[in-house]
C-alpha cells in the first residue's frame, strides 16, 4: 500500500506529504477520520515515517518501539504527545509510522530567523522555561533526552516551546532496557552534545543541561554554537578540547545570563546548573544564587593558578597554569583564600576573602606546569612625626618597600594571581 492507503486503513487521511524530516525519518501532515486511540475526529496529527535505511540498522526497530513506548507515557504541555505506533508488513517490507501531536509552529531556528530583532527578553525567557520544563518532566520519569537541539524544539504560535523527538532517549530505570549508551550509537547531532557524551562516558542529567545551553546559545547570541567550525569531523575535537566562545549576548538579554550560559556549557559537568537553578536564573538573573556562585568561580579562574607542590624550604613551588601562556620572569602574587565568605553590600554577593602570602617570579614552564621562585616585596609603614599628631591612621603614613626571602611559606592549594599589591 502507498502512504495514503496505509493511513486511511488506520483511520487517518493525508493532508500534506513530506513536510520535513531528515535522513532517519520523513514527517507528514494528516488528520483523524474518526475518533481512534484517544484522538478525536478531525484532530490534526504529525506522522513520522522511518526510512528503510534506518529500519535495516541492527537495533533500530527496538529504538523506534522505545520512542513510542516512552512517548506514550509522558503527558506534558512542553513535550510533544505520542499517540501510537503503526507497524505494517507489505510485500515483506516493514514500515513504521509514529503518530504524534501536530504542533502549529516552527523549529526554534526557523522561529528565531523570522523574529524582529532584538527579540524581547520575556519571550526568550518563556521559551527557555518551556524547554526546561519539558526536560524536567523527562528526568522525573527517569528519561534522558540525549538529542536536545534547535531542530528538536518547536515554538507554537503563542511562543511556547515543545520538546520533540525522544528517539534517542535513554530510559534510566534499572528495570528498563537502555539503548544508545555510547556515542558510537548516537544518531543525533554531535554539535549540541556534551564533551562527556562524545568521550563515551555514562550519560547524566548534566549532559542534557549542556545540550539545553548549546540549543539556547542560538537565541542568546544570534549564532549557532561552534558556528566557526565548518568541517564536521573537527567538531568532536573542538567540543572536547575547547569551550564555545562568544563576545556578548544579543539584544536586551540581561548581562548576568552570560555567566549562566558559560556555566551551562562548562566542560566540567559539576559546574553546570541543575534544571531548578536554570529556572531561577531565567526568572531573576541579578539575584540567582547559581549566577553569583559561578561568577565568583569564573573570576577566580580567569586570574589564578593553583599551587600543586611546594619545596620543603618554601623557596620555590609549582602551579598548574591550565594551558595559559605566561611570560618568564614576570612577578605574581600568591594568595590564600579564607574559609568563610563575606557579603559585599555594593554587589550583593558573597565573596571569599584572600590572605596575601608572598610574591613569586615565574622561572620556567613545562607541560602546563609553572616553576615559581618565591620572593617578597612588602610595604612597611613609617609614621611621619610631623603628621602623627594630626593623622594617626596608617592611611596617612609614609613608608618604603622592603625585601625579604619570604613572608609566609606557600602551601599546596594556594593560588598564584597576576596582580600588583
ZIMOBEL-V234015 format. One record per residue. N is the residue number from 1. RES is the residue in one small letter. PSI is psi as a letter, one per 20 degrees, with the letter a starting at -180 (NA if undefined). D_FIRST is the distance of its C-alpha to the first C-alpha in Angstrom with 2 decimals. Layout:
n,res,psi,d_first
N,RES,PSI,D_FIRST
N,RES,PSI,D_FIRST
This chain:
n,res,psi,d_first
1,x,q,0.00
2,x,r,3.78
3,x,g,6.65
4,x,g,7.99
5,x,h,5.76
6,x,g,5.89
7,x,g,9.49
8,x,h,10.26
9,x,i,9.61
10,x,j,12.10
11,x,j,14.57
12,x,q,14.20
13,x,p,14.01
14,x,p,13.71
15,x,g,17.20
16,x,p,17.35
17,x,q,15.09
18,x,m,16.89
19,x,i,20.25
20,x,a,21.57
21,x,a,21.44
22,x,b,22.74
23,x,h,22.21
24,x,h,20.79
25,x,q,18.32
26,x,q,17.08
27,x,p,17.76
28,x,q,16.14
29,x,p,17.95
30,x,a,16.72
31,x,r,18.58
32,x,p,18.65
33,x,h,18.29
34,x,r,20.65
35,x,p,22.74
36,x,p,20.83
37,x,l,22.02
38,x,j,25.04
39,x,p,23.35
40,x,q,24.95
41,x,p,23.29
42,x,i,23.10
43,x,p,23.41
44,x,q,22.00
45,x,r,20.21
46,x,p,19.26
47,x,o,16.01
48,x,o,16.78
49,x,o,13.96
50,x,p,15.67
51,x,q,15.71
52,x,h,15.19
53,x,h,18.92
54,x,g,19.90
55,x,h,17.91
56,x,i,19.70
57,x,p,23.08
58,x,p,25.07
59,x,i,25.35
60,x,h,22.76
61,x,h,20.38
62,x,h,23.53
63,x,g,24.31
64,x,g,21.01
65,x,h,21.72
66,x,g,25.26
67,x,g,24.38
68,x,g,22.64
69,x,g,25.56
70,x,g,28.24
71,x,h,26.82
72,x,h,26.48
73,x,i,30.19
74,x,p,31.46
75,x,o,32.35
76,x,q,34.43
77,x,h,34.71
78,x,j,34.74
79,x,p,31.66
80,x,p,28.08
81,x,p,26.66
82,x,p,23.82
83,x,g,22.04
84,x,r,19.49
85,x,p,17.10
86,x,p,13.49
87,x,p,12.70
88,x,q,9.53
89,x,o,9.65
90,x,o,7.02
91,x,l,9.25
92,x,j,11.98
93,x,p,10.63
94,x,p,11.46
95,x,q,10.45
96,x,p,12.97
97,x,o,13.37
98,x,p,16.98
99,x,o,17.82
100,x,r,21.20
101,x,q,23.92
102,x,p,23.87
103,x,o,27.10
104,x,n,28.64
105,x,b,30.53
106,x,r,30.68
107,x,r,31.17
108,x,g,34.82
109,x,g,35.35
110,x,h,33.88
111,x,g,35.88
112,x,h,39.07
113,x,h,38.84
114,x,i,38.89
115,x,q,41.77
116,x,p,45.26
117,x,q,47.42
118,x,q,49.06
119,x,p,46.66
120,x,q,48.66
121,x,h,49.36
122,x,h,48.45
123,x,g,44.89
124,x,g,44.54
125,x,g,46.10
126,x,h,43.71
127,x,g,40.62
128,x,g,42.14
129,x,h,42.98
130,x,g,39.41
131,x,g,38.20
132,x,g,40.95
133,x,h,40.22
134,x,g,36.55
135,x,h,37.50
136,x,g,40.31
137,x,h,37.93
138,x,g,35.94
139,x,h,39.20
140,x,h,40.39
141,x,k,37.39
142,x,l,38.14
143,x,p,35.35
144,x,p,35.93
145,x,g,33.55
146,x,j,34.37
147,x,l,32.56
148,x,p,34.33
149,x,r,34.37
150,x,h,34.29
151,x,i,30.55
152,x,j,30.00
153,x,o,32.31
154,x,q,31.18
155,x,o,33.95
156,x,r,33.44
157,x,h,35.11
158,x,j,38.06
159,x,k,38.54
160,x,q,37.55
161,x,q,35.75
162,x,p,32.61
163,x,p,31.99
164,x,r,28.39
165,x,n,26.43
166,x,k,27.95
167,x,h,25.60
168,x,k,28.69
169,x,q,30.81
170,x,p,33.17
171,x,p,34.08
172,x,i,37.84
173,x,q,38.74
174,x,h,40.12
175,x,j,37.91
176,x,q,34.65
177,x,p,32.77
178,x,p,33.36
179,x,q,31.19
180,x,l,32.24
181,x,j,35.96
182,x,r,37.03
183,x,h,36.38
184,x,h,34.98
185,x,i,31.85
186,x,p,31.86
187,x,j,28.77
188,x,b,30.32
189,x,p,32.91
190,x,h,36.23
191,x,h,38.10
192,x,j,38.07
193,x,q,38.67
194,x,q,42.10
195,x,h,44.50
196,x,g,44.34
197,x,g,40.56
198,x,h,40.83
199,x,i,43.62
200,x,j,41.52
201,x,r,43.60
202,x,p,42.39
203,x,p,40.56
204,x,r,42.54
205,x,h,42.51
206,x,h,44.69
207,x,h,41.88
208,x,h,39.68
209,x,g,42.81
210,x,g,43.16
211,x,h,39.60
212,x,g,40.40
213,x,g,43.45
214,x,h,41.57
215,x,g,39.05
216,x,i,41.68
217,x,h,43.74
218,x,g,41.86
219,x,i,43.11
220,x,h,46.51
221,x,i,47.28
222,x,j,44.96
223,x,q,43.75
224,x,q,41.12
225,x,p,42.71
226,x,k,43.99
227,x,h,43.08
228,x,i,45.83
229,x,o,44.01
230,x,g,41.82
231,x,o,41.01
232,x,h,38.48
233,x,h,40.02
234,x,i,43.22
235,x,g,41.78
236,x,h,42.12
237,x,g,45.69
238,x,g,46.56
239,x,g,45.15
240,x,h,46.97
241,x,h,50.25
242,x,q,50.62
243,x,q,50.17
244,x,q,48.41
245,x,q,51.01
246,x,q,51.41
247,x,g,54.56
248,x,r,54.07
249,x,q,51.70
250,x,q,50.63
251,x,b,51.77
252,x,k,53.47
253,x,p,52.00
254,x,p,54.93
255,x,h,56.68
256,x,i,56.56
257,x,i,52.78
258,x,g,53.54
259,x,g,54.91
260,x,g,51.96
261,x,g,49.39
262,x,h,51.45
263,x,g,51.54
264,x,h,47.78
265,x,j,47.42
266,x,q,50.36
267,x,h,49.86
268,x,o,51.54
269,x,h,49.12
270,x,h,52.20
271,x,i,53.08
272,x,q,49.84
273,x,q,49.94
274,x,r,48.23
275,x,h,45.72
276,x,h,48.53
277,x,h,50.82
278,x,g,48.25
279,x,g,48.16
280,x,g,51.97
281,x,g,52.15
282,x,h,49.84
283,x,h,51.83
284,x,m,55.29
285,x,g,55.50
286,x,h,59.33
287,x,j,60.01
288,x,p,57.05
289,x,h,58.51
290,x,g,55.95
291,x,g,56.72
292,x,g,60.46
293,x,g,60.10
294,x,h,57.87
295,x,g,60.17
296,x,g,63.15
297,x,g,61.37
298,x,h,60.17
299,x,g,63.66
300,x,g,65.22
301,x,h,62.81
302,x,h,63.32
303,x,j,67.03
304,x,q,67.68
305,x,p,67.49
306,x,p,68.04
307,x,p,71.00
308,x,i,69.88
309,x,p,73.17
310,x,q,76.86
311,x,r,79.89
312,x,h,82.45
313,x,i,85.03
314,x,j,82.55
315,x,h,83.52
316,x,r,80.02
317,x,r,76.42
318,x,q,72.84
319,x,q,70.00
320,x,o,66.26
321,x,i,65.65
322,x,k,61.85
323,x,i,61.32
324,x,q,63.63
325,x,o,66.04
326,x,q,69.61
327,x,p,72.83
328,x,q,75.38
329,x,i,78.66
330,x,q,77.17
331,x,p,78.56
332,x,r,76.39
333,x,p,77.09
334,x,p,76.42
335,x,r,75.59
336,x,p,74.87
337,x,p,72.61
338,x,r,74.09
339,x,h,72.44
340,x,p,72.69
341,x,r,71.03
342,x,q,72.70
343,x,p,71.38
344,x,o,72.16
345,x,h,72.71
346,x,h,72.06
347,x,i,68.51
348,x,j,67.79
349,x,q,66.59
350,x,p,67.63
351,x,q,69.10
352,x,o,70.36
353,x,q,73.98
354,x,q,75.02
355,x,p,78.28
356,x,p,79.80
357,x,g,80.53
358,x,r,81.54
359,x,q,80.90
360,x,q,79.43
361,x,p,79.10
362,x,p,76.10
363,x,h,77.52
364,x,q,74.59
365,x,p,70.78
366,x,o,68.82
367,x,l,65.10
368,x,j,64.80
369,x,p,67.96
370,x,p,70.91
371,x,o,74.47
372,x,p,76.74
373,x,p,80.54
374,x,p,81.94
375,x,a,84.53
376,x,p,85.72
377,x,o,86.93
378,x,q,88.07
379,x,p,89.71
380,x,o,93.00
381,x,q,94.53
382,x,o,98.22
383,x,p,99.76
384,x,o,101.94
385,x,h,105.28
386,x,h,105.90
387,x,i,102.57
388,x,h,102.45
389,x,h,104.57
390,x,g,102.17
391,x,o,98.78
392,x,i,98.35
393,x,q,94.57
394,x,i,93.24
395,x,h,91.20
396,x,j,94.47
397,x,q,95.78
398,x,r,96.21
399,x,a,95.41
400,x,r,94.38
401,x,p,91.77
402,x,q,92.83
403,x,q,91.15
404,x,r,90.85
405,x,g,89.01
406,x,q,86.56
407,x,f,86.37
408,x,p,84.30
409,x,p,82.62
410,x,q,78.93
411,x,q,76.61
412,x,p,73.10
413,x,i,70.67
414,x,r,72.78
415,x,q,71.26
416,x,p,72.33
417,x,q,71.88
418,x,n,72.67
419,x,p,75.13
420,x,q,78.83
421,x,NA,81.14
